[in-house]
Amino acid sequence: MGFGSEDFNGLSKPNASIPKKKKKKKKKGEKIVVGSRIGITNTANDQGNRITTSRSGEYKIPRKPERAVPPPPANNPNDRTGKNNANHKKSRLKARTTVVARLQKDADPKAIRAALNSKMPEKLKGALGAASLELNDKREFVIRKEAGTYANWDYVRKILQKNGLPGWLEWLQGRRGWVINCEKSPYLDYHRILHEAYSVKMRALLKEADADHKKSLVVLYFKQDPLTQENGGAPLNGTRQNTQTLWKKVSEKESLQDAVGKIRPFLEVLRYFCTDPNDKWTSLPWLMPTITVLECRKRLDRISNLVSTLMRSSNGGPDVPVHWAAHPALNHYPRSLVTPAIMTELIVGVANILSYLFLPYPITVSNLDGVGKLLPKFSSWSGAAQGGEKPSSSRSFKKTTAMRSANHYHLPPPPSSNPVEPVIIDLTGLSIAD
């Protein structure tokens, strides 16, 4: 049964074609050409003229008009390019400027500005490089660094932060040599007591130590012979070795310079064994097995830091604990001023070094009273308990320490930054009857 041209149950014919979309009728006399969408008029009147001008090259296709962008204002805060922007110039100038320290209240800004413009110490000038150092109106030290210049800001900051120290202005002005500005006798007493504690401990350990431990100990007590390159001590192969001690005791007639100068060889040798790549110590054998190797290394690091701090030179300021004593008062090194604070730092530092070096349970002290409490520890834990220490040395050390404790001989405190002016009473016009 075939299907006819009529619908079957409402279905259209299978061979019926889809109706085509009707084309839009164009108006009479109108032509469709390329370019009608960009604003070209397509009428019969100008069609011929357009063809003629196109062939002759006179016709140009119209373009979209360019939008004019107005220039940014001179002080536009949203201008990120920084051109013609005063705020950006200030920020760039501030980026090249660094405040490294602030002037103390009692300092003289005029004298310091004059010193900055004159001959400064060579180490400070080298750290600045091509940068300039100024003191502004806010009493701030400012480094101005131009592009491509070098300045060691951290080192300069450490130096300038010392501007409140006594003698710092003279140091900044390029003065030379050293000057003592403290009472000498109390510190001489401390040097003698520290030397006694060191000697008692060293003799006891040397007497108890075996051959291996003795090699490590002897370098801390005897000087090295310049001819044999050996340290002194007991006779070796029938030949008496050099018996000069490394740290000599200062006598009653000697000066503070002698006392500080005599402690320097001991600190120099310690610094050698804490830093030399071949002979660097990794343990303290005379304290083992009471303490571990790890604890020994921690102590050696503390000793190394203390020795380096005490052995600093006057290139970084006038506060020099040891180096000044190796030269006469008139020398070419930057100015050093020996004050009570500097001598106290030296005494406390040496006491802590001896504590870390010889005591199984060290005590860290921070002032002279702590040093007085620490010193008896060197006689209580020593070879004397096992009969290895000379009785005369033990009695001498205990007697000296007892005298120190009984007299309560406290050293004068470091001078404050704001000293109290002495009271002056005018007695003019007064008589005995008054």
C-alpha positions in Angstrom: 0.0 0.0 0.0 1.6 3.2 -1.0 1.2 6.6 0.4 -0.5 9.3 -1.6 0.1 13.0 -1.7 -2.3 13.5 1.1 -1.4 13.2 4.8 -1.9 9.8 6.6 -3.4 10.3 10.0 -2.1 13.9 10.1 1.5 13.1 8.9 2.9 15.0 6.0 4.2 13.4 2.9 7.7 11.8 3.2 8.8 13.3 -0.1 7.6 16.8 0.8 10.4 19.5 0.5 11.4 22.0 3.2 10.2 25.5 2.3 13.1 27.9 1.5 13.7 31.2 3.3 12.4 34.1 1.4 15.0 36.5 0.1 14.7 40.1 0.9 13.6 42.1 -2.0 15.8 45.0 -2.9 14.5 48.3 -3.9 14.5 49.5 -7.4 17.7 51.1 -8.5 19.7 50.0 -5.4 23.0 48.0 -5.7 24.7 46.0 -3.0 28.5 46.5 -2.9 31.3 45.7 -0.5 31.8 48.3 2.1 28.2 48.9 3.0 28.9 48.2 6.6 31.5 50.8 7.2 29.6 53.8 6.3 29.8 53.9 2.4 26.6 55.1 0.8 25.4 52.8 -1.9 23.0 54.6 -4.0 22.8 54.8 -7.8 23.8 58.5 -7.9 27.3 58.1 -6.3 28.1 54.6 -7.5 29.8 55.8 -10.6 31.8 58.5 -8.8 33.0 56.0 -6.2 34.3 53.6 -8.9 36.2 56.4 -10.6 37.8 57.8 -7.4 38.8 54.2 -6.3 40.5 53.5 -9.6 42.4 56.9 -9.5 43.6 56.3 -5.9 42.0 59.4 -4.5 39.4 57.5 -2.5 40.3 56.5 1.1 38.4 54.1 3.3 37.3 56.1 6.3 38.7 55.0 9.7 37.3 55.1 13.2 38.4 58.3 14.9 41.2 58.0 17.5 40.3 58.8 21.0 42.5 61.5 22.5 44.0 60.5 26.0 44.5 63.5 28.2 48.0 63.8 29.8 48.1 63.0 33.6 48.2 66.0 35.9 51.5 67.1 37.4 50.8 65.8 40.9 48.4 63.0 40.2 48.6 60.6 43.2 47.4 57.7 41.1 50.2 58.1 38.6 52.3 54.9 39.1 54.9 55.7 36.5 56.4 58.4 38.7 56.9 60.9 35.8 56.3 64.5 36.9 55.3 63.2 40.4 56.9 65.0 43.3 55.8 62.2 45.8 57.6 59.6 43.7 60.8 61.7 43.7 60.6 61.9 47.5 60.2 58.2 47.8 63.1 57.5 45.5 65.3 59.9 47.6 64.1 58.2 50.8 65.0 54.8 49.3 68.6 56.0 49.0 68.6 57.4 52.6 69.0 55.3 55.7 68.9 56.3 59.3 71.5 54.2 61.1 71.7 55.8 64.6 70.5 58.6 66.8 72.6 61.1 68.7 72.6 60.9 72.5 71.3 63.7 74.5 74.6 65.0 75.9 76.4 64.9 72.6 77.4 68.1 70.9 75.8 68.1 67.4 77.9 71.0 66.1 81.2 69.3 67.0 80.0 66.0 65.5 79.0 67.7 62.2 82.4 69.3 62.1 84.1 66.0 62.7 82.0 64.3 59.9 83.3 66.9 57.5 86.9 66.5 58.6 89.2 63.5 58.7 87.3 60.5 60.1 88.9 57.2 61.1 89.9 55.1 58.1 87.8 52.1 59.1 84.6 54.2 59.1 85.5 55.9 55.8 86.1 52.5 54.3 82.8 51.2 55.5 81.0 54.2 54.0 82.7 53.9 50.6 81.3 56.5 48.2 78.2 57.2 50.4 77.9 60.3 52.5 77.3 60.5 56.3 75.3 63.4 57.7 73.6 64.4 61.0 70.2 65.9 60.3 68.1 68.3 62.3 66.4 65.5 64.1 69.8 64.3 65.6 69.8 61.3 63.4 72.8 59.9 61.6 71.8 59.5 57.9 73.6 57.7 55.1 72.9 59.0 51.6 73.7 56.4 49.0 73.7 57.2 45.4 73.1 54.6 42.6 76.1 52.3 42.3 77.8 53.3 45.5 78.8 51.0 48.3 78.2 51.3 52.0 78.5 48.7 54.8 75.4 50.0 56.7 75.6 47.3 59.5 79.2 48.1 60.4 78.5 51.9 60.3 75.5 51.4 62.5 77.5 49.6 65.1 80.1 52.3 65.2 77.6 55.2 65.3 75.5 53.6 68.1 78.5 54.1 70.4 78.3 57.9 70.2 77.4 58.1 73.8 80.6 56.5 75.0 83.3 58.7 76.7 86.0 59.6 74.2 83.8 58.8 71.1 84.0 62.4 69.8 87.8 62.5 70.0 87.8 59.1 68.3 85.6 60.5 65.5 87.8 63.5 65.2 90.7 61.3 64.3 92.6 61.5 67.6 95.3 58.9 68.3 96.8 57.0 71.2 95.2 56.0 74.5 94.2 57.7 77.8 93.4 56.1 81.1 90.3 57.6 82.8 89.7 55.3 85.8 91.2 54.3 89.2 93.9 51.7 88.7 94.4 50.0 92.0 91.0 48.1 92.2 91.5 46.5 88.8 95.1 45.6 89.6 93.7 43.7 92.6 91.3 41.8 90.4 94.0 40.9 87.9 96.1 39.4 90.7 93.2 37.3 92.0 92.2 36.1 88.6 95.8 35.1 87.9 96.0 33.2 91.2 92.9 31.2 90.3 94.2 30.4 86.9 97.6 29.3 88.3 96.2 27.1 91.0 93.9 25.4 88.6 96.6 24.9 85.9 99.1 23.4 88.3 96.6 21.0 89.7 95.5 19.8 86.3 99.0 19.5 84.9 100.0 17.3 87.8 97.0 15.0 87.4 96.9 14.8 83.6 98.2 11.9 81.6 100.6 12.4 78.7 97.8 13.1 76.1 95.9 15.6 78.2 99.1 17.3 79.3 99.9 18.2 75.7 96.6 20.2 75.5 97.1 21.8 78.9 100.7 22.8 78.7 100.1 25.3 75.8 97.8 27.3 78.2 100.4 27.6 80.9 103.9 27.8 79.4 105.3 30.0 76.6 106.5 28.3 73.5 110.3 28.2 73.0 111.0 30.1 69.7 114.0 27.8 69.0 112.6 24.4 69.7 108.9 25.3 69.0 108.1 23.4 72.2 106.3 24.5 75.3 108.0 24.5 78.7 107.4 22.2 81.6 109.2 19.1 82.8 112.6 18.1 81.4 112.5 16.5 78.0 115.2 13.9 77.2 117.4 15.4 79.9 117.1 18.9 78.6 115.4 21.6 80.6 112.7 23.3 78.5 111.6 26.9 78.7 109.6 27.4 81.9 108.3 30.9 81.3 104.6 31.0 82.0 102.2 32.4 79.4 100.2 34.6 81.8 102.5 36.3 84.3 101.3 37.8 87.6 101.5 41.5 87.9 103.5 42.8 90.9 102.6 45.5 93.4 104.9 48.0 91.6 103.6 47.4 88.1 100.9 49.5 86.3 97.5 48.8 84.9 99.0 48.7 81.5 101.4 46.0 82.6 98.5 43.9 84.1 96.4 44.1 80.9 99.4 43.5 78.7 100.4 40.4 80.6 96.9 38.8 80.1 97.1 39.3 76.3 99.4 36.2 75.5 96.9 33.9 77.2 94.0 35.3 75.2 96.0 35.2 72.0 96.8 31.5 72.4 93.1 30.7 73.2 92.1 32.5 70.1 94.6 30.4 68.1 93.2 27.1 69.3 89.6 28.3 68.7 90.2 29.4 65.1 93.1 27.7 63.5 92.0 25.2 60.8 94.6 22.6 61.7 95.0 22.9 65.5 91.5 23.9 66.4 90.2 22.3 69.5 87.1 20.2 69.4 86.9 19.1 73.0 88.3 19.9 76.5 89.9 16.6 77.5 90.6 17.6 81.1 86.8 18.0 81.7 85.8 14.6 80.2 83.9 12.4 80.9 82.3 14.8 83.3 80.9 16.7 80.3 80.2 15.4 76.8 82.0 16.3 73.6 78.9 18.3 72.5 79.0 20.3 75.6 82.8 20.9 75.1 82.1 22.3 71.7 79.5 24.7 73.0 81.9 25.9 75.6 84.6 26.5 73.0 82.2 28.5 71.0 81.4 30.7 74.0 85.1 31.1 74.8 85.9 32.0 71.2 83.2 34.7 71.2 84.4 36.1 74.5 88.0 36.2 73.4 87.1 37.9 70.0 85.0 40.5 71.9 87.8 41.3 74.3 90.4 41.5 71.6 88.6 44.0 69.5 90.7 46.9 68.2 90.1 50.7 68.3 89.0 50.7 64.6 85.4 50.3 65.9 85.5 52.9 68.6 87.3 54.0 71.8 86.1 51.1 73.9 89.1 48.7 73.7 89.7 46.3 76.6 93.1 44.8 75.8 94.8 46.1 72.6 95.7 49.5 74.0 98.1 48.0 76.6 100.4 46.6 73.8 101.4 50.1 72.7 102.7 53.3 74.3 100.3 56.1 75.1 101.3 58.0 72.0 100.8 55.7 69.1 99.2 56.0 65.6 96.1 53.8 66.3 92.7 55.4 66.7 91.9 56.8 70.2 91.3 54.4 73.1 89.8 55.6 76.4 90.2 53.2 79.3 87.2 53.7 81.5 85.8 51.7 84.5 83.2 50.1 82.2 86.0 48.8 79.9 88.1 47.4 82.7 85.0 45.8 84.3 84.2 44.2 80.9 87.7 42.7 80.8 87.6 41.3 84.4 84.1 39.8 83.9 85.1 38.4 80.5 88.2 36.7 81.7 86.4 35.2 84.7 83.8 33.7 82.4 86.5 32.3 80.2 88.2 30.6 83.1 84.8 29.3 84.3 84.0 27.7 80.9 87.6 26.4 80.5 88.2 24.7 83.9 85.0 24.2 85.9 82.8 21.1 85.3 79.7 23.1 86.3 80.5 26.6 85.0 78.9 29.8 86.4 78.3 32.8 84.1 78.8 36.2 85.8 77.8 39.6 84.6 79.3 42.0 87.2 82.2 42.3 89.7 80.2 41.0 92.6 79.6 37.8 90.6 83.3 37.5 89.9 84.0 37.6 93.7 81.5 34.7 94.2 82.9 32.7 91.3 86.6 32.8 92.2 86.4 30.4 95.3 85.1 27.7 92.9 88.5 27.3 91.4 90.0 26.2 94.8 87.1 24.0 95.9 87.2 21.8 92.7 90.9 21.2 92.1 93.7 18.7 92.6 93.9 19.9 96.3 91.0 17.6 97.1 93.1 14.6 96.0 96.3 16.0 97.4 97.6 17.1 94.0 97.9 20.8 94.7 100.7 22.5 96.6 99.4 23.5 100.0 101.2 26.9 99.9 99.4 27.9 96.7 96.0 26.8 98.0 96.4 28.7 101.3 97.6 31.8 99.4 94.7 31.7 97.0 92.1 31.2 99.8 93.7 34.0 101.9 93.6 36.4 99.0 90.0 35.5 98.3 89.0 35.8 102.0 90.6 39.2 102.2 88.7 40.3 99.1 85.4 39.1 100.6 86.1 40.6 104.1 86.9 44.0 102.9 84.0 44.2 100.5 86.2 46.1 98.1 83.6 47.2 95.5 84.9 48.9 92.4 83.4 52.2 91.3 80.4 51.8 89.0 80.7 52.9 85.3 80.0 56.6 84.9 76.4 57.4 83.9 75.5 59.3 80.8 74.0 62.1 82.9 76.5 62.7 85.7 75.4 64.7 88.7 77.1 68.1 88.9 79.0 68.8 92.1 77.3 71.2 94.5 79.3 74.4 94.8 78.6 76.7 97.9 79.6 80.3 97.7 81.4 81.2 101.0 82.3 84.7 99.9 81.8 87.3 102.6 81.5 84.8 105.5 83.7 84.9 108.6 84.6 82.4 111.3 82.0 84.0 113.5 79.3 83.1 111.1 
